[in-house]
Amino acid sequence: MKNFLTAGVFALAFAVAAPAAAIAAEYKVGDITIVNPWARATPGAARNGGAYLTIRGGASGDQLTGVEADIAMRTEIHGNKQENGVMKMYKVESIEVPAGGMAMLKPGGFHVMLMKLKRALKEGESFPMTLSFAKAGEVTVAFKILGVGAMKGGKGANHDSHGSHGKMKMK
């Protein structure tokens, strides 16, 4: 009976933890690591969407210089700023990934803007996006689509107290 109960507890714990672990994807290019790429599902006939990820720097710094995804007509790196009490988005040329630090693209901050979507972003699906780095080169990663109101991408997605949030160069 005790073994049966213990097995049941482990099975339940695994079932609860498995969805979060499934989201925690990691990709490497050069000495850069991309963690938890995700996007929000789009409601109704929304034409634009947002995608997010964390980039860990390696021994030397780098820059995220471009993004491309076939799911949208245009894909850009954006930032947000408060202007006269209104939050506005703006395109950025690149985001610094500091050596040994990280750059976070997250809701309310830097993010990938998917403009003129070719189809809706549906929860549970995924899509590929190619990320370009100044030194490390290109890597294609799968972005998992989470719910419309998602605020973070799963296990390890929010590291606010660990290092840099990156710096940007505006166009």
Secondary structure, DSSP 8 states (H G I E B T S, - for coil): -HHHHHHHHHHHHHHHHHHHHHH--EEEETTEEEEEEEEE---TT-S-EEEEEEEE--SS-EEEEEEE-TTEEEEEEEEEEEETTEEEEEEEEEEEE-TTSEEEE-TTSSEEEEEEESS---TT-EEEEEEEETTTEEEEEEEEEE-TT--S-STT---TTSS----EEE-
